[in-house]
Amino acid sequence: MTLENRPLRILYVAPQLRGSYGVYRLRSLERLGHTIIPVSIEKYENYGHPLLAKIRYRLQSGSTVNRMNRDMLRLATEHSVEVVWFDKALFIRRETLQSLRDRGIVTVDYMIDNPFGPRRDPGFGLYARVIPDYDLHVQQRDVSVEEYLRRGARRVVKVQTAYEPTVHFPPPAGWSDADRTRGVSFIGTPYDDRPQFLTELWHKYELPVCIAGPLVWASKLQREAREAIYPEPGELSDADYRKGIWQSRINLSFLTRSNRDEYAHKSFEIAACGGFLLAERSAGHAERFDEDREAVFFSGVEECADKCRFYLKNEQARQRIAAAGQRRAASSGYDNDTQLRKVMKTVYELLATRPGYSHNDC
């Protein structure tokens, strides 16, 4: 067995809550044949009183942060891992990463957010300082790859966000508008100008808008809009999320411009679920889906409204485009396994430079 095919032992430090992308990537790494030792980030980030947890998140210091760093070294040794994979782990210190490298362990940072985008989320102070100390960073944007290299990253590999095939798959045969109870649907978060955009679609253009997502939506919508277009407060995850896509005649997908995203993660999930995708126009979307054949795009609320009106009345066209989009997602590697294979290829290259490893048979 060559090193490139050898199953690895990976300490996987990631969000482990139901429906989290960390769980999806864990499943993928296991399908690729690796032994995963999971560590829940929540046990450190959410430890203790909620107010103290918020302060800890912003300052990245204190006894819980100390404990997390000690635990990473202890667990890596106890489980004899070859890789420690950090999925948006903001409490990891330089000494910890250096100690792992000294032991021949490859450290991977998978960061789905953009620490240097205009959104300026809190909590990235320590993380930004230790960028040069990771062996490998995984990013999804060209601008982020450039920024990480400028800040001293040793190695950066670009992947795209992806769908999880155990969760995101098409509805049963024969599914039709008789099963679709949602008109113009958005399932997600109220980033950027989404509350105003969706309110305008509903109020000005009189479209049957339906929102599902976190409770923060309630504070982002005026009372009348909230009662009309946010009928069931709360997030949808896993099977509920998939069913929400199935039940929607039109599934909207927005770029997160405050993250400088090139495409929307949601677009690949909608397509994989066999949903009709109406996505915000971008070069990233146009590169991955043929417009008006595999997905439909919009620029601005007026064009979005026009296309919603047209496609709400054209079930056959929606079905045709949705089916083509689903085939494109499956055939072009928009799934977790395909994307994580790219990461693991680089991990193997890094391991081959460590003492005790080579490209020869193991």
C-alpha positions in Angstrom: 0.0 0.0 0.0 1.5 3.4 -1.0 1.4 6.3 1.4 -1.1 8.1 -0.9 -3.6 5.3 -0.3 -2.8 4.6 3.3 -5.7 5.2 5.8 -4.7 7.8 8.4 -5.6 8.4 12.0 -7.0 11.9 12.2 -7.9 13.9 15.3 -10.9 15.8 14.0 -11.6 19.0 16.0 -14.8 20.5 14.6 -18.4 21.5 15.4 -20.3 18.3 16.2 -23.9 19.6 16.6 -26.7 18.0 14.6 -26.7 19.4 11.0 -23.3 21.0 11.3 -20.9 21.0 8.3 -18.2 19.6 10.6 -20.3 16.4 11.0 -20.7 16.2 7.3 -17.0 16.5 6.6 -16.3 13.9 9.4 -18.6 11.4 7.5 -16.8 12.1 4.3 -13.3 11.5 5.8 -14.6 8.2 7.2 -15.9 7.2 3.8 -12.5 7.9 2.4 -11.2 5.2 4.7 -9.6 7.2 7.6 -10.0 6.6 11.3 -11.5 9.7 12.9 -11.1 10.6 16.5 -13.8 13.4 16.9 -13.4 16.3 19.3 -16.4 18.6 19.7 -15.4 22.3 19.6 -18.6 23.2 21.4 -17.3 21.6 24.7 -14.7 24.4 24.7 -16.5 27.3 23.0 -19.7 26.9 25.0 -18.3 25.8 28.3 -19.7 27.6 31.4 -21.9 30.6 31.7 -23.1 32.0 28.3 -21.7 35.5 29.1 -18.3 34.1 29.9 -18.4 32.0 26.7 -19.0 35.1 24.7 -16.1 36.9 26.3 -13.9 33.8 25.8 -14.9 33.7 22.1 -13.9 37.3 21.6 -10.7 37.3 23.6 -9.5 33.7 23.0 -7.9 33.4 26.5 -8.6 31.9 29.9 -8.5 28.5 31.5 -10.8 26.8 29.0 -8.5 27.9 26.2 -5.6 26.6 28.1 -7.4 23.3 28.6 -8.2 22.9 24.9 -4.6 23.4 23.9 -3.4 20.8 26.5 -6.1 18.4 25.4 -5.1 18.6 21.7 -1.5 17.6 22.5 -2.7 14.9 24.9 -5.3 13.4 22.6 -2.9 13.5 19.6 -0.4 11.5 21.6 -2.9 9.1 23.2 -4.4 8.2 19.8 -1.1 8.2 17.8 -2.6 10.4 15.1 -0.8 11.5 12.0 -3.1 14.5 11.3 -4.9 17.0 13.5 -7.7 18.6 11.5 -9.1 21.9 12.9 -12.4 23.1 11.6 -12.8 26.7 12.5 -10.9 26.3 15.7 -10.2 29.7 17.1 -8.5 28.9 20.4 -5.4 27.1 19.1 -2.0 28.6 20.0 1.3 28.8 18.2 3.1 26.6 20.8 0.5 23.8 20.3 0.9 23.8 16.5 4.6 23.9 16.8 4.6 21.0 19.2 2.4 18.9 16.9 4.7 19.6 14.0 7.7 18.6 16.1 6.0 15.2 16.6 5.7 14.7 12.9 1.9 15.4 12.9 0.4 17.4 10.0 -2.0 20.2 11.1 -4.9 21.2 8.8 -7.0 24.3 9.2 -10.4 24.2 7.4 -12.0 27.7 7.6 -15.3 28.2 5.8 -15.6 31.8 6.9 -13.6 34.8 5.8 -11.7 36.3 8.7 -10.5 39.2 6.6 -13.8 40.1 4.8 -15.9 43.2 5.3 -18.2 41.3 7.8 -15.4 41.5 10.4 -16.8 38.7 12.7 -15.3 38.7 16.2 -13.1 36.0 17.6 -10.3 35.8 14.9 -7.5 37.7 16.7 -5.5 34.7 17.9 -6.3 32.7 14.7 -4.9 35.4 12.5 -1.7 35.4 14.4 -1.1 31.7 14.0 -1.8 31.4 10.3 1.9 30.8 9.5 2.0 27.9 12.1 -0.4 25.6 10.4 0.9 23.1 7.8 -2.1 23.5 5.6 -5.0 25.9 5.2 -8.1 24.9 3.3 -10.0 27.9 1.7 -12.8 28.4 -0.7 -12.1 31.8 -2.2 -9.4 33.1 -4.5 -9.2 36.3 -2.4 -8.7 34.2 0.8 -5.9 32.1 -0.8 -4.1 35.3 -1.6 -4.7 36.8 1.8 -3.5 33.7 3.6 -0.3 33.5 1.5 0.3 37.2 2.2 0.0 36.5 5.9 2.6 33.8 5.8 0.7 30.6 5.2 2.9 27.6 4.5 0.5 25.9 2.1 -3.1 26.7 1.0 -5.4 24.5 -1.0 -8.6 25.8 -2.6 -11.7 23.7 -2.6 -15.4 24.6 -3.0 -18.1 24.2 -0.4 -20.0 21.0 -1.1 -23.1 19.0 -0.5 -23.3 15.9 1.8 -24.7 12.9 -0.2 -26.1 11.2 2.9 -28.3 14.3 3.5 -28.7 16.1 0.2 -30.4 13.9 -2.4 -33.5 14.1 -4.6 -37.1 13.4 -3.6 -39.0 10.2 -4.4 -40.0 9.6 -8.0 -43.2 11.4 -8.9 -42.6 14.4 -6.7 -44.5 17.4 -8.1 -46.1 20.7 -7.3 -48.8 18.8 -5.5 -46.2 18.1 -2.9 -44.7 21.6 -2.9 -46.3 23.8 -0.2 -43.6 26.6 -0.3 -43.6 29.1 -3.2 -40.5 31.3 -3.3 -38.4 29.8 -0.6 -35.3 30.9 1.3 -33.8 28.6 3.9 -30.8 30.3 5.6 -29.4 33.2 7.6 -30.3 37.0 7.3 -26.8 38.2 6.2 -26.3 41.3 4.1 -29.6 42.8 2.7 -31.6 39.6 2.6 -34.3 40.8 5.0 -35.0 43.9 2.8 -34.7 41.9 -0.4 -37.2 39.2 0.6 -39.6 41.7 2.2 -39.6 43.6 -1.1 -40.3 40.4 -3.1 -43.3 39.8 -0.9 -44.6 43.3 -0.4 -43.8 45.1 -3.6 -43.9 42.2 -6.1 -46.6 40.3 -4.2 -44.8 37.0 -4.4 -45.5 34.0 -2.1 -42.2 34.3 -0.1 -41.4 31.8 2.7 -38.4 32.0 5.0 -37.0 29.4 7.3 -33.9 30.0 9.4 -32.5 31.0 12.8 -34.6 33.0 15.3 -32.6 36.2 14.5 -34.8 36.6 11.5 -37.6 37.8 13.9 -35.5 40.9 14.7 -34.6 41.6 11.1 -38.2 41.8 9.7 -41.0 44.3 10.4 -43.9 42.8 12.2 -46.2 42.5 9.2 -43.5 40.9 7.1 -42.5 38.6 9.9 -46.0 37.3 10.3 -46.4 36.8 6.5 -43.1 35.3 5.3 -41.5 33.8 8.4 -44.3 31.5 9.5 -42.3 28.8 11.4 -39.3 30.3 13.3 -36.3 28.1 13.7 -33.6 26.5 11.7 -34.1 23.5 9.5 -31.3 20.8 9.4 -30.6 17.4 7.9 -33.9 15.7 6.9 -36.0 18.8 7.7 -33.7 21.0 5.6 -33.8 18.5 2.7 -37.6 18.3 2.9 -37.8 22.1 3.0 -36.0 22.2 -0.4 -38.2 19.4 -1.8 -41.3 21.3 -0.8 -40.2 24.6 -2.4 -41.2 25.5 -6.0 -38.4 28.0 -6.2 -35.3 27.8 -3.9 -33.4 31.1 -3.6 -29.6 31.2 -3.0 -27.7 34.4 -2.2 -24.0 35.2 -2.1 -22.7 36.2 1.2 -21.1 39.4 0.0 -19.8 40.3 3.4 -17.7 37.2 3.2 -16.7 38.0 -0.4 -18.0 34.6 -1.5 -17.8 33.5 -5.1 -20.8 31.3 -4.9 -23.2 30.0 -2.3 -22.7 26.8 -0.4 -26.5 26.4 -0.4 -26.5 26.3 -4.2 -24.9 22.9 -4.3 -27.2 21.5 -1.6 -30.3 22.7 -3.5 -29.1 21.2 -6.7 -28.1 17.9 -5.1 -31.6 17.7 -3.5 -33.2 18.1 -7.0 -34.5 21.5 -6.1 -35.1 24.3 -8.6 -32.2 26.7 -8.0 -32.6 30.5 -8.5 -29.2 31.9 -7.5 -27.6 35.3 -7.3 -25.6 35.8 -10.5 -21.8 35.5 -10.1 -18.8 34.2 -12.0 -18.5 31.4 -9.5 -22.1 30.3 -10.1 -21.8 30.6 -13.8 -18.7 28.5 -13.8 -20.5 25.7 -12.0 -24.0 25.7 -13.6 -25.1 26.4 -17.1 -27.5 29.3 -16.9 -31.1 28.6 -17.7 -30.3 24.9 -18.3 -29.0 23.7 -14.9 -29.9 26.7 -12.7 -31.4 30.2 -13.2 -29.6 33.4 -12.0 -30.7 36.9 -11.0 -29.1 40.2 -10.5 -31.2 42.4 -8.3 -34.7 42.2 -6.9 -36.5 43.2 -10.1 -34.9 40.4 -12.2 -35.5 38.0 -9.3 -39.1 38.9 -9.2 -39.6 38.6 -12.9 -38.0 35.1 -12.9 -40.1 34.0 -9.9 -43.3 35.0 -11.7 -42.3 33.1 -14.8 -41.1 29.9 -13.2 -43.9 29.7 -10.6 -46.2 29.1 -13.5 -44.0 26.7 -15.4 -43.6 23.5 -13.4 -42.3 21.5 -16.4 -39.5 24.0 -17.0 -38.6 23.9 -13.3 -38.6 20.1 -13.2 -36.3 20.0 -16.3 -33.8 22.6 -14.9 -33.8 21.0 -11.5 -33.0 17.6 -12.9 -30.2 18.9 -15.0 -28.8 20.8 -12.0 -28.9 17.6 -9.9 -27.0 15.7 -12.6 -24.4 18.5 -12.8 -23.8 18.5 -9.1 -23.3 14.7 -9.0 -21.1 14.5 -12.2 -18.9 17.5 -11.5 -17.8 16.6 -8.0 -19.7 19.2 -5.9 -19.9 16.6 -3.1 -17.8 16.4 0.1 -15.9 13.3 -0.9 -14.5 14.8 -4.1 -13.5 18.1 -2.4 -11.9 16.4 0.6 -9.9 14.1 -1.6 -8.1 17.3 -2.8 -7.2 18.2 0.7 -6.0 14.7 1.6 -3.8 14.6 -1.5 -1.9 17.6 -0.1 -1.9 16.0 3.4 -0.1 13.0 1.9 2.4 15.2 0.2 3.1 16.9 3.6 3.4 13.6 5.4 5.9 12.3 2.8 8.3 15.0 4.0 8.1 14.0 7.6 10.7 11.6 9.2 9.5 7.9 8.9 7.4 8.4 5.8 8.2 8.0 2.1 6.4 7.3 -1.2 7.4 3.7 -1.0 5.0 1.0 0.0 4.1 1.1 3.7 
